[in-house]
Amino acid sequence: MAFDDLSEPLASVVAITVTPFDADGAIDEKNYAAIVDRMVEGGVSVVTPNGNTSEFYTLSAAETERALQITVDVAGGRAAIVAGVGHDLGTAVAAARFADRAGANGIMIHQPVHPYVSLDGWVDYHRTIASAVPELSVILYVRNPRIGGAQIASLVDDCPNVVGVKYAVPDPVRFASVARDAGLDRVTWVAGLAELSAPGYFAVGATGFTSGLANVAPELSVQFFRCLQAGEFGAAMEIWDFVRGFEELRALNESANNVSVVKEALAQLGLCRRDVRPPASLLSEADRSAVGVLLNSWGLL
Protein backbone atom coordinates (compact mmCIF):
# COMPACT_ATOMS: atom_id res chain seq x y z
CA MET A 1 0.00 0.00 0.00
CA ALA A 2 1.10 3.59 -0.60
CA PHE A 3 0.02 4.55 2.93
CA ASP A 4 0.51 3.18 6.43
CA ASP A 5 -2.46 0.80 6.39
CA LEU A 6 -4.07 0.40 9.82
CA SER A 7 -6.95 -1.80 8.69
CA GLU A 8 -5.81 -4.76 10.77
CA PRO A 9 -4.45 -2.94 13.87
CA LEU A 10 -7.77 -1.11 14.30
CA ALA A 11 -9.47 -4.43 15.02
CA SER A 12 -8.42 -4.13 18.65
CA VAL A 13 -8.67 -1.83 21.67
CA VAL A 14 -8.30 1.73 20.37
CA ALA A 15 -7.32 3.63 23.50
CA ILE A 16 -8.14 7.33 23.76
CA THR A 17 -5.68 9.09 26.05
CA VAL A 18 -6.48 11.58 28.77
CA THR A 19 -4.48 14.81 28.77
CA PRO A 20 -3.26 15.36 32.34
CA PHE A 21 -2.68 18.93 33.51
CA ASP A 22 -0.22 20.24 36.08
CA ALA A 23 -0.93 22.69 38.90
CA ASP A 24 -0.54 25.62 36.50
CA GLY A 25 -3.00 24.16 33.98
CA ALA A 26 -0.40 23.15 31.38
CA ILE A 27 0.02 19.64 30.01
CA ASP A 28 1.74 17.45 32.59
CA GLU A 29 4.20 15.93 30.15
CA LYS A 30 5.90 13.54 32.56
CA ASN A 31 2.67 11.94 33.77
CA TYR A 32 1.19 11.95 30.28
CA ALA A 33 4.17 9.95 29.01
CA ALA A 34 3.87 7.53 31.92
CA ILE A 35 0.16 6.93 31.26
CA VAL A 36 0.81 6.22 27.57
CA ASP A 37 3.66 3.86 28.44
CA ARG A 38 1.48 2.06 30.98
CA MET A 39 -1.24 1.60 28.33
CA VAL A 40 1.14 0.05 25.84
CA GLU A 41 2.76 -2.15 28.49
CA GLY A 42 -0.77 -3.30 29.34
CA GLY A 43 -1.28 -4.62 25.81
CA VAL A 44 -2.94 -1.70 24.01
CA SER A 45 -1.86 -1.65 20.36
CA VAL A 46 -3.56 1.52 19.07
CA VAL A 47 -3.24 4.83 20.93
CA THR A 48 -5.24 7.94 20.01
CA PRO A 49 -4.09 11.26 21.45
CA ASN A 50 -6.36 14.28 21.00
CA GLY A 51 -9.64 12.39 21.12
CA ASN A 52 -12.68 13.38 23.14
CA THR A 53 -11.34 11.72 26.30
CA SER A 54 -8.26 13.88 25.72
CA GLU A 55 -10.44 17.03 26.09
CA PHE A 56 -9.66 17.81 22.45
CA TYR A 57 -11.95 20.81 22.20
CA THR A 58 -10.22 22.54 25.14
CA LEU A 59 -6.69 22.10 23.77
CA SER A 60 -4.80 24.68 21.73
CA ALA A 61 -3.15 23.68 18.46
CA ALA A 62 0.24 23.82 20.18
CA GLU A 63 -1.02 21.53 22.96
CA THR A 64 -2.42 18.96 20.54
CA GLU A 65 0.90 18.94 18.70
CA ARG A 66 2.83 18.46 21.92
CA ALA A 67 0.53 15.66 23.11
CA LEU A 68 0.95 13.87 19.80
CA GLN A 69 4.72 14.25 19.81
CA ILE A 70 4.98 12.81 23.33
CA THR A 71 2.76 9.89 22.29
CA VAL A 72 4.94 9.14 19.27
CA ASP A 73 8.13 9.43 21.33
CA VAL A 74 6.80 7.05 24.00
CA ALA A 75 4.78 4.53 21.99
CA GLY A 76 6.03 4.81 18.41
CA GLY A 77 7.19 1.43 17.17
CA ARG A 78 5.32 -0.34 19.97
CA ALA A 79 1.78 0.75 19.08
CA ALA A 80 0.03 2.42 16.17
CA ILE A 81 -0.52 6.14 16.78
CA VAL A 82 -3.73 7.72 15.49
CA ALA A 83 -3.97 11.49 15.99
CA GLY A 84 -7.31 13.19 16.49
CA VAL A 85 -7.85 16.17 14.18
CA GLY A 86 -10.78 18.49 13.64
CA HIS A 87 -12.24 22.00 13.98
CA ASP A 88 -12.44 24.12 10.81
CA LEU A 89 -11.16 22.62 7.59
CA GLY A 90 -7.89 24.57 7.51
CA THR A 91 -7.08 23.69 11.10
CA ALA A 92 -7.89 20.02 10.52
CA VAL A 93 -5.71 19.83 7.41
CA ALA A 94 -2.82 21.53 9.21
CA ALA A 95 -3.15 19.12 12.13
CA ALA A 96 -3.26 16.14 9.76
CA ARG A 97 -0.08 17.29 8.02
CA PHE A 98 1.62 17.82 11.38
CA ALA A 99 0.61 14.27 12.36
CA ASP A 100 2.31 13.00 9.21
CA ARG A 101 5.51 14.90 9.97
CA ALA A 102 5.48 13.88 13.63
CA GLY A 103 5.40 10.16 12.85
CA ALA A 104 1.77 9.22 13.45
CA ASN A 105 0.40 6.23 11.55
CA GLY A 106 -3.03 7.67 11.00
CA ILE A 107 -5.57 10.33 11.87
CA MET A 108 -9.07 10.21 13.31
CA ILE A 109 -11.26 13.01 11.99
CA HIS A 110 -13.62 14.34 14.65
CA GLN A 111 -17.28 14.79 13.73
CA PRO A 112 -17.59 18.37 12.36
CA VAL A 113 -18.98 20.77 14.98
CA HIS A 114 -21.35 22.95 12.97
CA PRO A 115 -25.07 23.71 13.27
CA TYR A 116 -25.67 23.05 9.57
CA VAL A 117 -24.20 19.81 8.23
CA SER A 118 -25.31 18.59 4.82
CA LEU A 119 -24.48 15.08 3.70
CA ASP A 120 -22.52 16.31 0.70
CA GLY A 121 -20.70 18.84 2.89
CA TRP A 122 -19.78 16.11 5.36
CA VAL A 123 -18.25 14.09 2.52
CA ASP A 124 -16.38 17.12 1.17
CA TYR A 125 -14.96 17.95 4.62
CA HIS A 126 -13.54 14.47 5.12
CA ARG A 127 -12.40 14.08 1.52
CA THR A 128 -10.34 17.27 1.73
CA ILE A 129 -8.60 16.18 4.94
CA ALA A 130 -7.96 12.60 3.79
CA SER A 131 -6.59 13.80 0.44
CA ALA A 132 -4.14 16.10 2.21
CA VAL A 133 -2.36 13.14 3.88
CA PRO A 134 -2.37 10.24 1.42
CA GLU A 135 0.49 8.63 3.39
CA LEU A 136 -1.65 8.15 6.50
CA SER A 137 -4.59 5.93 7.34
CA VAL A 138 -7.78 7.87 7.99
CA ILE A 139 -10.48 6.90 10.48
CA LEU A 140 -13.87 8.59 10.29
CA TYR A 141 -15.55 9.45 13.60
CA VAL A 142 -19.31 9.19 13.02
CA ARG A 143 -21.64 10.56 15.70
CA ASN A 144 -24.39 11.84 13.41
CA PRO A 145 -27.12 9.24 12.65
CA ARG A 146 -27.84 11.00 9.35
CA ILE A 147 -24.50 9.84 7.97
CA GLY A 148 -25.22 6.67 6.05
CA GLY A 149 -23.47 3.96 4.13
CA ALA A 150 -23.64 5.93 0.87
CA GLN A 151 -21.57 8.78 2.29
CA ILE A 152 -18.96 6.47 3.76
CA ALA A 153 -18.75 4.39 0.58
CA SER A 154 -18.26 7.57 -1.45
CA LEU A 155 -15.29 8.54 0.70
CA VAL A 156 -13.74 5.09 0.48
CA ASP A 157 -14.12 5.21 -3.31
CA ASP A 158 -12.38 8.59 -3.51
CA CYS A 159 -9.78 8.11 -0.77
CA PRO A 160 -8.21 4.65 -0.47
CA ASN A 161 -6.51 5.71 2.77
CA VAL A 162 -9.91 5.83 4.53
CA VAL A 163 -9.59 2.47 6.29
CA GLY A 164 -11.75 2.69 9.40
CA VAL A 165 -14.92 4.07 10.93
CA LYS A 166 -15.33 4.82 14.61
CA TYR A 167 -19.10 4.55 14.86
CA ALA A 168 -20.51 6.34 17.93
CA VAL A 169 -24.22 6.55 17.24
CA PRO A 170 -25.95 4.77 20.16
CA ASP A 171 -28.00 2.49 17.92
CA PRO A 172 -26.57 -0.93 16.97
CA VAL A 173 -29.38 -1.51 14.47
CA ARG A 174 -28.47 1.70 12.63
CA PHE A 175 -24.82 0.68 12.80
CA ALA A 176 -25.57 -2.72 11.27
CA SER A 177 -27.40 -1.08 8.37
CA VAL A 178 -24.79 1.63 7.76
CA ALA A 179 -21.91 -0.86 7.86
CA ARG A 180 -23.58 -3.14 5.35
CA ASP A 181 -24.64 -0.29 3.08
CA ALA A 182 -21.07 1.05 3.05
CA GLY A 183 -19.50 -2.40 2.78
CA LEU A 184 -18.80 -4.41 5.90
CA ASP A 185 -15.46 -5.63 4.53
CA ARG A 186 -14.33 -2.37 2.94
CA VAL A 187 -13.16 -0.75 6.20
CA THR A 188 -12.56 -1.72 9.82
CA TRP A 189 -15.58 -0.91 11.96
CA VAL A 190 -14.77 0.28 15.47
CA ALA A 191 -17.46 0.49 18.16
CA GLY A 192 -17.03 4.09 19.28
CA LEU A 193 -18.93 4.10 22.57
CA ALA A 194 -16.45 2.12 24.67
CA GLU A 195 -16.91 -1.07 26.65
CA LEU A 196 -20.60 -0.74 27.55
CA SER A 197 -21.77 -0.88 23.94
CA ALA A 198 -19.03 -3.05 22.46
CA PRO A 199 -20.77 -6.47 22.71
CA GLY A 200 -23.85 -5.27 20.82
CA TYR A 201 -21.77 -3.72 18.07
CA PHE A 202 -19.45 -6.73 17.80
CA ALA A 203 -22.51 -8.92 17.34
CA VAL A 204 -23.39 -7.05 14.13
CA GLY A 205 -19.99 -6.36 12.60
CA ALA A 206 -17.59 -4.28 14.69
CA THR A 207 -14.13 -5.75 15.20
CA GLY A 208 -12.60 -3.13 17.52
CA PHE A 209 -13.75 -0.71 20.18
CA THR A 210 -12.55 2.56 21.67
CA SER A 211 -11.67 2.80 25.34
CA GLY A 212 -11.07 5.44 27.97
CA LEU A 213 -10.96 2.74 30.65
CA ALA A 214 -7.64 1.68 29.08
CA ASN A 215 -6.04 4.71 30.76
CA VAL A 216 -6.91 3.18 34.13
CA ALA A 217 -6.93 -0.60 33.64
CA PRO A 218 -5.53 -1.45 30.20
CA GLU A 219 -5.32 -5.16 30.93
CA LEU A 220 -9.06 -5.29 31.60
CA SER A 221 -9.86 -3.65 28.25
CA VAL A 222 -7.49 -5.97 26.40
CA GLN A 223 -8.93 -9.06 28.10
CA PHE A 224 -12.44 -7.90 27.23
CA PHE A 225 -11.43 -7.43 23.59
CA ARG A 226 -9.87 -10.88 23.37
CA CYS A 227 -13.10 -12.46 24.59
CA LEU A 228 -15.14 -10.53 22.02
CA GLN A 229 -12.68 -11.32 19.26
CA ALA A 230 -12.93 -15.03 20.07
CA GLY A 231 -16.72 -14.92 20.16
CA GLU A 232 -16.70 -15.83 23.85
CA PHE A 233 -19.61 -13.56 24.72
CA GLY A 234 -20.32 -15.20 28.07
CA ALA A 235 -16.81 -14.47 29.30
CA ALA A 236 -16.95 -11.01 27.73
CA MET A 237 -20.15 -10.20 29.57
CA GLU A 238 -18.59 -11.18 32.88
CA ILE A 239 -15.92 -8.51 32.29
CA TRP A 240 -18.62 -6.14 31.01
CA ASP A 241 -20.43 -6.51 34.32
CA PHE A 242 -17.16 -6.04 36.21
CA VAL A 243 -16.50 -2.63 34.58
CA ARG A 244 -20.14 -1.64 34.17
CA GLY A 245 -20.31 0.64 37.20
CA PHE A 246 -17.30 2.65 36.05
CA GLU A 247 -18.64 3.07 32.53
CA GLU A 248 -22.12 3.95 33.75
CA LEU A 249 -20.65 6.72 35.92
CA ARG A 250 -18.98 8.10 32.78
CA ALA A 251 -22.23 7.92 30.81
CA LEU A 252 -24.47 9.68 33.34
CA ASN A 253 -26.07 13.03 32.44
CA GLU A 254 -25.24 12.78 28.74
CA SER A 255 -21.64 11.82 29.59
CA ALA A 256 -21.01 15.07 31.48
CA ASN A 257 -18.40 13.35 33.67
CA ASN A 258 -16.94 11.10 30.98
CA VAL A 259 -13.41 12.45 31.35
CA SER A 260 -13.73 13.47 35.01
CA VAL A 261 -14.35 9.88 36.09
CA VAL A 262 -11.26 8.63 34.27
CA LYS A 263 -9.07 11.39 35.68
CA GLU A 264 -10.46 10.84 39.18
CA ALA A 265 -9.48 7.18 38.94
CA LEU A 266 -5.99 8.10 37.75
CA ALA A 267 -5.67 10.64 40.56
CA GLN A 268 -6.61 8.03 43.16
CA LEU A 269 -3.99 5.73 41.65
CA GLY A 270 -1.40 8.52 41.93
CA LEU A 271 -0.89 8.74 38.18
CA CYS A 272 -1.97 12.34 37.52
CA ARG A 273 -4.02 15.22 38.88
CA ARG A 274 -7.81 15.09 38.61
CA ASP A 275 -8.05 18.53 36.96
CA VAL A 276 -10.28 18.95 33.90
CA ARG A 277 -11.00 22.05 31.86
CA PRO A 278 -14.41 23.70 31.51
CA PRO A 279 -17.02 22.88 30.32
CA ALA A 280 -16.15 19.65 32.20
CA SER A 281 -15.93 19.81 36.00
CA LEU A 282 -14.59 17.86 38.96
CA LEU A 283 -16.67 15.07 40.47
CA SER A 284 -18.77 15.48 43.58
CA GLU A 285 -17.50 13.90 46.78
CA ALA A 286 -20.09 11.13 46.39
CA ASP A 287 -18.91 10.30 42.89
CA ARG A 288 -15.26 10.40 43.97
CA SER A 289 -16.09 7.90 46.66
CA ALA A 290 -17.90 5.72 44.13
CA VAL A 291 -14.81 5.69 41.90
CA GLY A 292 -12.70 4.63 44.87
CA VAL A 293 -15.06 1.78 45.68
CA LEU A 294 -14.81 0.54 42.10
CA LEU A 295 -11.02 0.74 42.01
CA ASN A 296 -10.86 -1.14 45.28
CA SER A 297 -13.16 -3.86 43.93
CA TRP A 298 -10.78 -4.24 40.98
CA GLY A 299 -7.84 -4.68 43.35
CA LEU A 300 -6.12 -1.50 42.17
CA LEU A 301 -6.14 0.36 45.50
C-alpha positions in Angstrom: 0.0 0.0 0.0 1.1 3.6 -0.6 0.0 4.6 2.9 0.5 3.2 6.4 -2.5 0.8 6.4 -4.1 0.4 9.8 -6.9 -1.8 8.7 -5.8 -4.8 10.8 -4.4 -2.9 13.9 -7.8 -1.1 14.3 -9.5 -4.4 15.0 -8.4 -4.1 18.7 -8.7 -1.8 21.7 -8.3 1.7 20.4 -7.3 3.6 23.5 -8.1 7.3 23.8 -5.7 9.1 26.1 -6.5 11.6 28.8 -4.5 14.8 28.8 -3.3 15.4 32.3 -2.7 18.9 33.5 -0.2 20.2 36.1 -0.9 22.7 38.9 -0.5 25.6 36.5 -3.0 24.2 34.0 -0.4 23.2 31.4 0.0 19.6 30.0 1.7 17.5 32.6 4.2 15.9 30.2 5.9 13.5 32.6 2.7 11.9 33.8 1.2 11.9 30.3 4.2 10.0 29.0 3.9 7.5 31.9 0.2 6.9 31.3 0.8 6.2 27.6 3.7 3.9 28.4 1.5 2.1 31.0 -1.2 1.6 28.3 1.1 0.1 25.8 2.8 -2.2 28.5 -0.8 -3.3 29.3 -1.3 -4.6 25.8 -2.9 -1.7 24.0 -1.9 -1.7 20.4 -3.6 1.5 19.1 -3.2 4.8 20.9 -5.2 7.9 20.0 -4.1 11.3 21.5 -6.4 14.3 21.0 -9.6 12.4 21.1 -12.7 13.4 23.1 -11.3 11.7 26.3 -8.3 13.9 25.7 -10.4 17.0 26.1 -9.7 17.8 22.4 -11.9 20.8 22.2 -10.2 22.5 25.1 -6.7 22.1 23.8 -4.8 24.7 21.7 -3.1 23.7 18.5 0.2 23.8 20.2 -1.0 21.5 23.0 -2.4 19.0 20.5 0.9 18.9 18.7 2.8 18.5 21.9 0.5 15.7 23.1 0.9 13.9 19.8 4.7 14.2 19.8 5.0 12.8 23.3 2.8 9.9 22.3 4.9 9.1 19.3 8.1 9.4 21.3 6.8 7.0 24.0 4.8 4.5 22.0 6.0 4.8 18.4 7.2 1.4 17.2 5.3 -0.3 20.0 1.8 0.7 19.1 0.0 2.4 16.2 -0.5 6.1 16.8 -3.7 7.7 15.5 -4.0 11.5 16.0 -7.3 13.2 16.5 -7.8 16.2 14.2 -10.8 18.5 13.6 -12.2 22.0 14.0 -12.4 24.1 10.8 -11.2 22.6 7.6 -7.9 24.6 7.5 -7.1 23.7 11.1 -7.9 20.0 10.5 -5.7 19.8 7.4 -2.8 21.5 9.2 -3.1 19.1 12.1 -3.3 16.1 9.8 -0.1 17.3 8.0 1.6 17.8 11.4 0.6 14.3 12.4 2.3 13.0 9.2 5.5 14.9 10.0 5.5 13.9 13.6 5.4 10.2 12.8 1.8 9.2 13.5 0.4 6.2 11.6 -3.0 7.7 11.0 -5.6 10.3 11.9 -9.1 10.2 13.3 -11.3 13.0 12.0 -13.6 14.3 14.6 -17.3 14.8 13.7 -17.6 18.4 12.4 -19.0 20.8 15.0 -21.3 23.0 13.0 -25.1 23.7 13.3 -25.7 23.0 9.6 -24.2 19.8 8.2 -25.3 18.6 4.8 -24.5 15.1 3.7 -22.5 16.3 0.7 -20.7 18.8 2.9 -19.8 16.1 5.4 -18.2 14.1 2.5 -16.4 17.1 1.2 -15.0 17.9 4.6 -13.5 14.5 5.1 -12.4 14.1 1.5 -10.3 17.3 1.7 -8.6 16.2 4.9 -8.0 12.6 3.8 -6.6 13.8 0.4 -4.1 16.1 2.2 -2.4 13.1 3.9 -2.4 10.2 1.4 0.5 8.6 3.4 -1.7 8.1 6.5 -4.6 5.9 7.3 -7.8 7.9 8.0 -10.5 6.9 10.5 -13.9 8.6 10.3 -15.5 9.4 13.6 -19.3 9.2 13.0 -21.6 10.6 15.7 -24.4 11.8 13.4 -27.1 9.2 12.7 -27.8 11.0 9.3 -24.5 9.8 8.0 -25.2 6.7 6.0 -23.5 4.0 4.1 -23.6 5.9 0.9 -21.6 8.8 2.3 -19.0 6.5 3.8 -18.8 4.4 0.6 -18.3 7.6 -1.5 -15.3 8.5 0.7 -13.7 5.1 0.5 -14.1 5.2 -3.3 -12.4 8.6 -3.5 -9.8 8.1 -0.8 -8.2 4.7 -0.5 -6.5 5.7 2.8 -9.9 5.8 4.5 -9.6 2.5 6.3 -11.7 2.7 9.4 -14.9 4.1 10.9 -15.3 4.8 14.6 -19.1 4.5 14.9 -20.5 6.3 17.9 -24.2 6.6 17.2 -25.9 4.8 20.2 -28.0 2.5 17.9 -26.6 -0.9 17.0 -29.4 -1.5 14.5 -28.5 1.7 12.6 -24.8 0.7 12.8 -25.6 -2.7 11.3 -27.4 -1.1 8.4 -24.8 1.6 7.8 -21.9 -0.9 7.9 -23.6 -3.1 5.4 -24.6 -0.3 3.1 -21.1 1.0 3.1 -19.5 -2.4 2.8 -18.8 -4.4 5.9 -15.5 -5.6 4.5 -14.3 -2.4 2.9 -13.2 -0.7 6.2 -12.6 -1.7 9.8 -15.6 -0.9 12.0 -14.8 0.3 15.5 -17.5 0.5 18.2 -17.0 4.1 19.3 -18.9 4.1 22.6 -16.4 2.1 24.7 -16.9 -1.1 26.7 -20.6 -0.7 27.5 -21.8 -0.9 23.9 -19.0 -3.0 22.5 -20.8 -6.5 22.7 -23.9 -5.3 20.8 -21.8 -3.7 18.1 -19.4 -6.7 17.8 -22.5 -8.9 17.3 -23.4 -7.1 14.1 -20.0 -6.4 12.6 -17.6 -4.3 14.7 -14.1 -5.8 15.2 -12.6 -3.1 17.5 -13.7 -0.7 20.2 -12.6 2.6 21.7 -11.7 2.8 25.3 -11.1 5.4 28.0 -11.0 2.7 30.6 -7.6 1.7 29.1 -6.0 4.7 30.8 -6.9 3.2 34.1 -6.9 -0.6 33.6 -5.5 -1.4 30.2 -5.3 -5.2 30.9 -9.1 -5.3 31.6 -9.9 -3.6 28.3 -7.5 -6.0 26.4 -8.9 -9.1 28.1 -12.4 -7.9 27.2 -11.4 -7.4 23.6 -9.9 -10.9 23.4 -13.1 -12.5 24.6 -15.1 -10.5 22.0 -12.7 -11.3 19.3 -12.9 -15.0 20.1 -16.7 -14.9 20.2 -16.7 -15.8 23.8 -19.6 -13.6 24.7 -20.3 -15.2 28.1 -16.8 -14.5 29.3 -17.0 -11.0 27.7 -20.1 -10.2 29.6 -18.6 -11.2 32.9 -15.9 -8.5 32.3 -18.6 -6.1 31.0 -20.4 -6.5 34.3 -17.2 -6.0 36.2 -16.5 -2.6 34.6 -20.1 -1.6 34.2 -20.3 0.6 37.2 -17.3 2.7 36.1 -18.6 3.1 32.5 -22.1 4.0 33.7 -20.7 6.7 35.9 -19.0 8.1 32.8 -22.2 7.9 30.8 -24.5 9.7 33.3 -26.1 13.0 32.4 -25.2 12.8 28.7 -21.6 11.8 29.6 -21.0 15.1 31.5 -18.4 13.4 33.7 -16.9 11.1 31.0 -13.4 12.4 31.4 -13.7 13.5 35.0 -14.4 9.9 36.1 -11.3 8.6 34.3 -9.1 11.4 35.7 -10.5 10.8 39.2 -9.5 7.2 38.9 -6.0 8.1 37.8 -5.7 10.6 40.6 -6.6 8.0 43.2 -4.0 5.7 41.6 -1.4 8.5 41.9 -0.9 8.7 38.2 -2.0 12.3 37.5 -4.0 15.2 38.9 -7.8 15.1 38.6 -8.0 18.5 37.0 -10.3 18.9 33.9 -11.0 22.0 31.9 -14.4 23.7 31.5 -17.0 22.9 30.3 -16.1 19.7 32.2 -15.9 19.8 36.0 -14.6 17.9 39.0 -16.7 15.1 40.5 -18.8 15.5 43.6 -17.5 13.9 46.8 -20.1 11.1 46.4 -18.9 10.3 42.9 -15.3 10.4 44.0 -16.1 7.9 46.7 -17.9 5.7 44.1 -14.8 5.7 41.9 -12.7 4.6 44.9 -15.1 1.8 45.7 -14.8 0.5 42.1 -11.0 0.7 42.0 -10.9 -1.1 45.3 -13.2 -3.9 43.9 -10.8 -4.2 41.0 -7.8 -4.7 43.3 -6.1 -1.5 42.2 -6.1 0.4 45.5 
